[in-house]
Amino acid sequence: MPHVAVVTCRELPVPSPDDELLLAALTDGGATTAYVAWDDPAFDWSEPDVCVIRSTWDYTAHHDAFVAWADSVPTLWNRPEVVAWNSHKRYLLDLADAGVDVVPTRLVPKGTDLDLATDLAHLVELIVKPAVSVGSCDTYRVGPDRPLSDEIVADLVAHHDLLVQPFVRSITDPGETAVVVIDGQVAHSFVKRPADGDFRVQLQYGAHNTHVDPTDAQLHVARTALAAAEEATGAELLYARVDMVDVDGRPHLMELELIEPDLWLREAPGSLGRLTAAILDRV
């Protein structure tokens, strides 16, 4: 009987109904399961036949330890090489260099002067966020009427590599489209719309999701990004979520989520079955 570990964190900031559904589906598929935090010192990671990262949403606070842990788990999916590459958003620069249409992105190394004057001279508003982050944590929308205080700037540059991007207005309408890919096949997609007056597309900030069929142009960006990611890491992908927004009428990659994305399986039972089968195929 296969043994599968579904990997989470010690304290979930919000519940993860997908995890419960996946555990139940794996059990129904004939597996024994463990639901375990990635940094649980008592767990023997050599025991499971497959370990699947799902809700490790605290990893950005322990980045180096998390990447080292991933490298120590031989049966981990997505693979450790993927975790190391995707955990720092400099991967967006790699994808842009590989020809993927990416939202324009500038990387500001930690300790570097965060000078936004040149950016703001050409753009009305910017997004500034840590290069290692999840859930829009420490993400700021900056503009002439939305300046960053000196205290916030000092804290950001002291502790983080930063990304500077244009604020893309299409994120509010029509929203950010997420294409979920499981075992190399498009499973489903949905559009994420922020709450009125906000720009963050996470559910904890009042955003909402709606099923949508991806366009041919969005599918092209998704497939191009995934092919480039597999080329960069040398590893196949069990799951992925490709987040896109429209820039000048064309889809551009906002983020490629390969570690712990919310796959919205609770609203896509067919995709839950596909992920379950793909996990068991890797035993």
C-alpha positions in Angstrom: 0.0 0.0 0.0 1.6 3.3 -1.0 2.3 5.9 1.7 1.9 9.6 0.7 2.8 12.6 2.8 0.9 15.8 2.1 3.1 18.6 3.4 1.8 21.7 5.2 3.1 24.1 7.8 2.6 24.1 11.6 0.1 27.0 11.7 -2.0 27.6 8.7 -2.8 31.3 8.3 -6.1 30.3 6.7 -7.7 26.9 6.4 -6.8 24.7 3.4 -9.9 22.8 2.4 -8.0 21.4 -0.6 -5.7 19.5 1.7 -8.5 17.7 3.4 -10.0 16.8 0.0 -6.7 15.5 -1.3 -6.0 13.4 1.8 -9.4 11.8 1.4 -9.0 11.2 -2.3 -5.6 9.6 -1.7 -7.1 7.3 0.9 -9.9 6.4 -1.4 -7.3 5.6 -4.0 -5.7 3.0 -1.7 -2.9 5.0 -0.1 -2.1 5.6 3.5 -1.4 9.3 4.3 0.4 11.6 6.6 -0.4 15.3 7.0 2.7 16.8 8.3 4.5 20.1 8.6 7.7 20.5 6.6 9.7 21.3 9.7 8.4 18.6 12.0 11.5 17.3 13.6 9.9 14.0 14.6 8.9 12.9 11.1 11.0 10.5 9.1 11.0 11.8 5.5 12.5 8.6 4.2 9.3 6.7 4.9 6.7 8.1 2.4 6.8 6.8 -1.2 5.8 10.3 -2.3 5.8 13.6 -0.5 3.7 16.4 -2.0 4.1 20.0 -1.0 0.7 21.7 -0.6 0.2 24.4 2.1 3.7 25.3 3.3 2.7 28.9 3.5 5.3 29.9 6.2 8.3 29.0 4.1 9.2 32.5 3.2 10.1 33.3 6.8 12.5 30.3 6.8 13.6 30.4 3.2 17.1 28.8 3.5 15.9 26.1 5.9 13.0 25.3 3.7 15.2 24.9 0.6 17.6 22.8 2.5 14.7 20.6 3.8 13.4 20.2 0.2 16.8 19.1 -0.9 16.9 16.4 1.7 13.6 14.7 0.7 14.3 12.3 -2.1 10.6 11.7 -3.0 9.5 15.3 -3.0 7.1 16.9 -5.5 7.5 19.3 -7.0 11.2 18.4 -7.1 13.8 20.1 -4.9 15.4 21.7 -7.9 12.1 23.4 -8.7 11.6 24.5 -5.1 15.1 26.2 -5.0 14.5 27.9 -8.4 10.9 29.0 -7.8 11.3 30.2 -4.2 13.0 33.4 -5.3 11.2 35.5 -7.8 14.3 36.2 -9.8 13.0 33.2 -11.8 10.8 35.9 -13.6 14.0 37.3 -15.1 15.0 33.9 -16.2 11.7 33.3 -17.9 11.8 36.7 -19.6 15.3 35.9 -20.9 13.9 32.6 -22.2 11.3 34.6 -24.3 8.3 34.3 -22.0 6.0 37.4 -21.9 6.5 38.5 -18.3 5.2 41.6 -16.6 8.3 44.0 -16.7 10.3 43.3 -13.6 13.3 44.9 -12.0 15.3 43.2 -9.2 16.7 45.4 -6.5 19.2 43.4 -4.3 19.0 43.6 -0.6 20.9 46.6 0.8 20.6 48.5 -2.4 19.1 52.0 -2.6 15.5 51.8 -3.6 15.3 54.7 -6.0 11.8 54.7 -7.6 12.0 58.1 -9.2 13.1 56.8 -12.6 10.3 54.2 -12.6 7.7 56.7 -11.5 8.8 59.1 -14.2 7.5 56.7 -16.8 4.7 54.9 -14.9 1.8 56.2 -12.9 2.0 53.5 -10.3 4.3 50.7 -9.2 4.2 47.5 -7.2 7.1 46.9 -4.8 7.3 43.5 -3.1 9.9 41.1 -1.7 11.4 38.6 -4.1 10.8 35.8 -1.5 7.2 36.2 -0.5 3.7 34.6 -0.6 0.2 36.0 -0.3 1.1 39.6 -1.1 2.9 39.9 2.2 4.8 43.3 2.4 3.5 44.1 -1.1 3.0 47.8 -1.7 1.2 49.8 -4.4 3.2 53.0 -4.9 2.5 56.2 -6.8 2.4 60.0 -6.5 -0.5 59.7 -4.1 0.8 56.5 -2.5 4.4 57.2 -1.4 6.3 54.7 0.7 7.4 56.0 4.0 11.2 56.2 4.8 10.6 53.6 7.6 9.0 51.1 5.2 11.7 51.6 2.6 14.4 51.1 5.2 12.9 47.9 6.5 12.3 46.5 3.0 15.8 47.1 1.7 17.4 45.9 4.9 15.7 42.5 4.8 14.7 41.7 1.3 15.7 41.5 -2.3 12.9 43.4 -4.0 10.9 43.4 -7.2 9.7 46.6 -8.8 7.0 46.2 -11.4 4.4 48.4 -13.0 1.0 48.4 -11.5 -1.1 46.6 -14.1 -4.6 48.0 -14.0 -6.1 44.9 -15.6 -5.6 43.1 -12.4 -8.7 44.8 -11.0 -10.8 44.3 -14.2 -11.0 41.8 -15.7 -8.7 40.3 -13.1 -5.8 37.8 -12.9 -6.3 34.6 -14.7 -4.9 31.4 -13.2 -4.3 28.3 -15.4 -3.9 25.1 -13.3 -1.7 22.5 -14.9 -1.5 18.9 -13.5 0.9 16.3 -14.8 1.6 18.4 -17.9 -2.1 18.9 -18.9 -4.3 22.0 -18.4 -6.8 21.0 -15.7 -8.9 24.1 -15.2 -8.6 27.8 -14.9 -10.2 30.7 -13.0 -10.0 34.4 -12.8 -9.1 36.1 -9.5 -10.7 39.5 -8.8 -9.7 41.7 -5.9 -12.2 43.4 -3.6 -13.3 46.8 -4.5 -10.6 49.3 -3.9 -7.9 46.6 -3.4 -5.4 45.1 -5.8 -4.5 41.9 -4.0 -6.1 38.8 -5.4 -5.9 36.5 -2.4 -9.1 35.3 -0.8 -8.0 36.5 2.6 -8.2 40.1 1.4 -11.7 39.7 0.1 -11.0 38.7 -3.5 -13.2 36.2 -5.3 -12.6 33.5 -7.9 -14.7 32.6 -10.9 -14.3 29.8 -13.4 -13.2 30.9 -16.8 -12.0 29.2 -20.0 -8.5 30.3 -20.9 -7.9 31.9 -24.2 -5.5 30.5 -26.8 -3.1 33.4 -26.0 -3.2 32.6 -22.3 -2.6 28.9 -23.0 0.4 29.8 -25.2 2.0 31.9 -22.3 1.3 29.1 -19.9 2.9 26.4 -22.0 5.8 28.6 -22.9 6.5 29.4 -19.2 6.2 25.8 -18.1 8.6 24.6 -20.8 11.1 27.2 -19.8 10.7 26.3 -16.2 11.4 22.6 -16.9 14.4 23.6 -19.0 15.8 25.8 -16.2 15.4 23.2 -13.5 15.9 20.0 -15.4 12.8 18.6 -13.7 9.3 17.7 -14.7 6.4 19.3 -12.9 3.6 17.5 -11.0 1.5 20.7 -10.6 1.6 24.3 -11.5 -0.5 27.5 -11.4 0.3 30.1 -14.1 -1.0 33.5 -13.1 -1.4 36.1 -15.9 -2.7 39.6 -16.4 -3.3 41.6 -19.6 -0.7 44.2 -20.6 -1.6 46.2 -23.6 -4.2 43.6 -24.5 -1.9 40.6 -24.4 -1.5 38.1 -21.5 1.8 38.4 -19.5 3.0 36.2 -16.8 2.6 37.7 -13.3 3.8 34.6 -11.4 4.5 31.0 -12.0 3.5 29.1 -8.8 5.3 25.8 -8.5 5.7 25.3 -4.7 2.5 25.7 -2.7 -0.2 27.3 -5.0 -3.8 27.1 -4.1 -5.1 25.0 -7.0 -8.7 25.6 -6.2 -9.4 21.8 -6.3 -12.5 22.3 -4.1 -14.2 23.8 -7.1 -12.8 21.4 -9.7 -13.4 17.8 -8.6 -12.1 16.5 -11.9 -8.8 18.2 -11.3 -8.7 16.7 -7.8 -9.0 13.2 -9.3 -6.3 14.0 -11.9 -3.9 15.2 -9.2 -4.6 12.1 -7.0 -3.9 9.8 -9.9 -0.7 11.7 -10.9 0.6 11.4 -7.3 -0.1 7.7 -7.1 1.6 7.2 -10.5 4.8 8.5 -8.9 4.9 5.8 -6.3 
